[in-house]
Amino acid sequence: MNKNVLIAGCGDVGCQLALQLLDTGHYSVWGLRRNIDRLPQGVHPVRGDLSDPEQLGQWPDKIDYVVYAAAADGPGEDHYRNAYLKGLANVLSRLQAEGQRPERVLFTSSTGSYHQNEGQWVDETSPTNPDRYSGKIMLEAEAILINSPFPATAVRFGGIYGPGRNHMINRVKTGEGCSAEPVVYGNRIHRDDCAGILAHLIHRDEQKLPVDSLYLGVDHEPAPMYEVLHWLAEQLNITLDDSHPAPQRSSKRCSNQKIIDAGYRFRFPDYKAGYSELLSSTTVE
């Protein structure tokens, strides 16, 4: 019998996860979002608004896995609180009120929860004392999740890129580079690997293999922003003006060793593999 998976906040990553799960033939997937017209074929549509506990839509009678993959509607603390605190609490409360007993609830968190800013390596055991509201809210959401009555896992994803997420490519097309010094490291992951990690953890859990409460979701190669921008410029035959500041982000290097040790194999192990695929597709043009 297929396992029932509810993806709450079934946007870009959620839709890709749904496709990967459906492709195995072992899962039935429900996708909760405001605009259900964007759900992939085969996903059971659930029209709902995560910020409103009375507007969470119709759920299946039995839910085996929940993936909370919402994104904030925009920048700003209120948007973040609605998406990651209020919405998550609403879903967890609904699960309890209905007597649901999911085997695991997974949450898409962020490497923004780390404060390190001098190129240090960080992993799941590193301290987290973020200055920005976004990182603080993510940590608060993780605590809500872990303190719920359900087995739970948070995955802290780095900067997500992929089809429709072409910020770095678009920057290069404008000719904006950045200085090589000081070195600003970025941590990134292709959208398909975000979905792949979540699917992999569900598979492990279903097979009764150990699944921890926290993983980092980044590719193999944290890379200086200068290096990434200039590699992209070389592929596009563009000359960059390096008088511009690097993209704003904390400079740290995130280790993905734990998810590798859990058996995940990356589709796009580094930025060159991922961006090569993007540059060869019509989505960038």
C-alpha positions as CSV (number, residue, x, y, z in Angstrom):
1,M,0.0,0.0,0.0
2,N,1.3,3.4,-0.9
3,K,2.4,5.8,1.8
4,N,0.5,9.1,2.0
5,V,2.7,12.2,1.9
6,L,1.4,15.8,2.6
7,I,3.7,18.6,1.3
8,A,2.6,21.7,3.1
9,G,3.8,24.7,1.1
10,C,4.1,22.8,-2.2
11,G,6.1,25.3,-4.2
12,D,9.2,24.9,-6.3
13,V,11.1,22.4,-4.1
14,G,7.8,20.8,-3.0
15,C,6.6,20.1,-6.6
16,Q,10.0,18.6,-7.5
17,L,9.8,16.4,-4.4
18,A,6.3,15.3,-5.4
19,L,7.5,14.3,-8.8
20,Q,10.4,12.3,-7.4
21,L,8.1,10.5,-4.9
22,L,5.5,9.8,-7.5
23,D,8.1,8.5,-9.9
24,T,8.9,5.6,-7.4
25,G,5.3,4.4,-7.6
26,H,5.3,3.9,-3.8
27,Y,3.7,7.2,-2.6
28,S,0.5,9.1,-3.0
29,V,1.2,12.9,-2.6
30,W,-1.0,15.7,-1.5
31,G,0.2,19.2,-2.2
32,L,-1.1,22.1,-0.1
33,R,-0.8,25.6,-1.6
34,R,-2.9,28.6,-2.4
35,N,-2.7,28.2,-6.1
36,I,-3.3,24.5,-6.9
37,D,-3.2,25.1,-10.6
38,R,0.6,24.9,-10.4
39,L,0.7,21.4,-8.9
40,P,2.2,18.7,-11.1
41,Q,-0.1,16.1,-12.6
42,G,-0.7,13.2,-10.2
43,V,-0.6,15.3,-7.0
44,H,-3.8,15.5,-5.0
45,P,-4.6,19.2,-4.8
46,V,-5.2,20.8,-1.4
47,R,-6.1,24.5,-1.7
48,G,-5.2,26.2,1.5
49,D,-3.4,29.0,3.3
50,L,-0.9,27.9,5.9
51,S,-1.2,31.2,7.9
52,D,-4.8,30.5,8.6
53,P,-5.7,27.4,10.7
54,E,-9.2,27.4,9.3
55,Q,-8.0,27.4,5.7
56,L,-5.7,24.3,5.6
57,G,-7.9,22.4,3.1
58,Q,-9.0,18.7,3.1
59,W,-6.3,16.2,4.1
60,P,-6.3,12.4,3.6
61,D,-7.6,10.3,6.5
62,K,-4.1,9.0,7.2
63,I,-0.9,10.9,6.6
64,D,2.4,8.9,6.8
65,Y,4.8,11.8,6.1
66,V,4.6,15.5,6.2
67,V,7.1,17.8,4.5
68,Y,6.8,21.5,5.5
69,A,8.4,23.3,2.6
70,A,6.8,26.7,2.7
71,A,8.5,29.9,1.6
72,A,8.0,33.4,2.9
73,D,5.9,35.7,0.7
74,G,8.7,38.2,0.7
75,P,11.4,39.8,2.8
76,G,10.5,41.1,6.2
77,E,10.1,39.7,9.7
78,D,6.3,39.4,9.5
79,H,6.4,37.3,6.3
80,Y,9.0,35.0,7.9
81,R,6.9,34.6,11.1
82,N,3.8,33.8,9.1
83,A,5.5,31.2,6.9
84,Y,7.9,29.5,9.3
85,L,6.3,29.9,12.7
86,K,2.6,30.4,12.4
87,G,2.2,28.1,9.4
88,L,4.3,25.3,10.9
89,A,2.4,25.6,14.2
90,N,-0.9,25.5,12.4
91,V,0.0,22.3,10.6
92,L,1.3,20.6,13.7
93,S,-1.8,21.6,15.6
94,R,-4.1,20.2,12.9
95,L,-2.2,16.9,12.8
96,Q,-2.7,16.6,16.6
97,A,-6.4,17.6,16.5
98,E,-7.1,15.0,13.8
99,G,-5.2,12.3,15.7
100,Q,-2.8,11.9,12.9
101,R,0.4,10.0,13.7
102,P,2.9,10.7,10.8
103,E,6.0,8.6,10.8
104,R,8.1,11.7,10.4
105,V,7.6,15.5,9.8
106,L,10.4,17.1,7.7
107,F,11.1,20.9,7.6
108,T,13.0,22.9,5.1
109,S,15.2,25.2,7.2
110,S,18.2,27.3,6.2
111,T,22.0,27.6,6.7
112,G,21.1,31.3,7.6
113,S,20.7,30.0,11.1
114,Y,24.6,30.0,11.4
115,H,26.3,33.2,12.5
116,Q,29.9,32.3,11.4
117,N,31.2,34.9,8.9
118,E,35.0,34.4,8.5
119,G,35.1,31.3,6.2
120,Q,34.8,28.8,9.0
121,W,33.6,25.2,8.4
122,V,30.3,24.5,10.0
123,D,28.3,21.3,10.4
124,E,25.3,20.1,12.4
125,T,27.1,20.4,15.7
126,S,28.3,24.0,15.2
127,P,26.9,26.8,17.4
128,T,24.1,28.9,16.0
129,N,23.8,32.5,17.2
130,P,22.4,34.4,14.2
131,D,22.1,38.2,14.2
132,R,19.5,38.4,11.5
133,Y,15.8,37.9,12.1
134,S,15.6,35.3,9.4
135,G,18.1,33.0,11.1
136,K,16.5,33.5,14.5
137,I,13.1,32.6,13.2
138,M,14.4,29.5,11.5
139,L,15.9,28.3,14.7
140,E,12.7,29.0,16.5
141,A,10.8,27.0,13.9
142,E,13.2,24.1,14.3
143,A,12.6,24.1,18.0
144,I,8.8,24.1,17.5
145,L,9.2,21.1,15.2
146,I,11.6,19.1,17.4
147,N,9.4,19.7,20.5
148,S,6.3,18.5,18.7
149,P,5.0,15.0,19.5
150,F,6.1,13.6,16.1
151,P,9.5,12.3,14.9
152,A,11.0,15.2,13.1
153,T,13.9,16.3,10.9
154,A,15.0,19.7,9.8
155,V,17.2,20.1,6.8
156,R,19.2,23.4,6.6
157,F,19.5,24.2,2.9
158,G,22.0,26.5,1.4
159,G,21.3,28.9,-1.4
160,I,18.9,27.1,-3.8
161,Y,19.4,27.5,-7.5
162,G,17.9,25.8,-10.5
163,P,15.2,26.4,-13.2
164,G,13.7,29.8,-12.5
165,R,16.3,30.6,-9.8
166,N,18.9,32.3,-12.0
167,H,20.0,35.2,-9.8
168,M,23.7,34.5,-10.2
169,I,23.4,34.1,-13.9
170,N,21.4,37.2,-14.3
171,R,24.0,39.2,-12.3
172,V,26.7,38.0,-14.6
173,K,24.7,39.0,-17.6
174,T,24.7,42.5,-16.3
175,G,28.5,42.4,-16.1
176,E,28.6,42.7,-12.3
177,G,31.5,40.8,-10.7
178,C,33.0,41.3,-7.3
179,S,36.3,41.6,-5.7
180,A,38.4,38.5,-5.0
181,E,39.3,39.9,-1.6
182,P,38.0,39.6,1.1
183,V,36.9,36.0,0.2
184,V,33.1,35.6,0.6
185,Y,32.1,31.9,0.5
186,G,28.7,30.8,-0.7
187,N,27.0,27.5,0.0
188,R,24.5,26.3,-2.6
189,I,22.4,23.4,-3.7
190,H,20.4,22.6,-6.8
191,R,16.6,22.5,-6.4
192,D,16.6,18.9,-7.6
193,D,19.0,17.9,-4.8
194,C,16.9,19.7,-2.2
195,A,14.0,17.5,-3.3
196,G,16.3,14.5,-3.5
197,I,17.6,14.8,0.0
198,L,14.0,15.0,1.4
199,A,12.9,12.0,-0.7
200,H,16.0,10.1,0.5
201,L,15.3,10.8,4.1
202,I,11.7,9.6,3.7
203,H,12.9,6.4,2.0
204,R,15.4,5.8,4.9
205,D,12.7,6.4,7.5
206,E,10.3,4.1,5.7
207,Q,13.0,1.4,5.7
208,K,13.5,1.8,9.4
209,L,17.0,3.1,8.9
210,P,18.3,5.8,11.3
211,V,17.2,9.4,10.4
212,D,18.6,12.2,12.6
213,S,16.8,15.4,13.6
214,L,19.1,17.7,11.6
215,Y,21.0,17.7,8.4
216,L,22.8,20.3,6.3
217,G,21.6,20.4,2.7
218,V,24.5,21.8,0.5
219,D,26.6,20.5,-2.3
220,H,30.2,19.3,-2.0
221,E,31.9,22.6,-2.8
222,P,31.5,25.8,-0.8
223,A,33.0,28.3,-3.2
224,P,34.1,31.9,-3.2
225,M,31.5,34.2,-4.9
226,Y,34.3,35.7,-7.0
227,E,35.1,32.2,-8.4
228,V,31.5,31.3,-9.1
229,L,30.8,34.6,-10.9
230,H,33.9,34.4,-13.0
231,W,33.3,30.8,-14.0
232,L,29.8,31.7,-15.1
233,A,31.2,34.7,-17.0
234,E,33.7,32.5,-18.8
235,Q,30.9,30.1,-19.9
236,L,28.8,33.1,-21.1
237,N,31.8,34.9,-22.7
238,I,31.2,38.0,-20.6
239,T,33.7,40.4,-19.0
240,L,32.9,41.4,-15.5
241,D,33.4,44.6,-13.6
242,D,34.8,43.6,-10.2
243,S,34.3,47.0,-8.6
244,H,30.9,45.8,-7.2
245,P,30.5,44.3,-3.7
246,A,29.9,40.5,-3.4
247,P,26.4,39.3,-2.9
248,Q,25.3,39.9,0.7
249,R,25.6,36.7,2.7
250,S,27.7,35.4,5.7
251,S,30.9,33.8,4.6
252,K,31.1,30.2,5.9
253,R,31.7,26.8,4.5
254,C,29.0,24.2,5.2
255,S,29.8,20.5,5.3
256,N,27.5,18.0,3.8
257,Q,29.3,14.9,5.2
258,K,26.4,13.9,7.3
259,I,23.9,13.5,4.5
260,I,26.5,11.8,2.4
261,D,27.1,9.3,5.3
262,A,23.3,8.8,5.3
263,G,23.7,7.4,1.7
264,Y,22.6,10.4,-0.4
265,R,24.2,10.8,-3.8
266,F,24.1,14.2,-5.3
267,R,22.7,14.8,-8.8
268,F,24.7,18.0,-9.0
269,P,27.7,17.7,-6.6
270,D,29.1,21.2,-7.2
271,Y,28.1,24.5,-8.8
272,K,29.8,23.7,-12.1
273,A,27.7,20.6,-12.6
274,G,24.5,22.4,-11.7
275,Y,25.1,25.6,-13.6
276,S,26.3,23.7,-16.7
277,E,22.9,22.1,-16.8
278,L,21.1,25.4,-16.3
279,L,23.2,27.2,-19.0
280,S,22.4,24.5,-21.5
281,S,18.6,24.8,-20.9
282,T,16.2,27.3,-22.4
283,T,15.1,28.4,-18.9
284,V,18.1,30.8,-18.7
285,E,17.5,32.5,-22.0
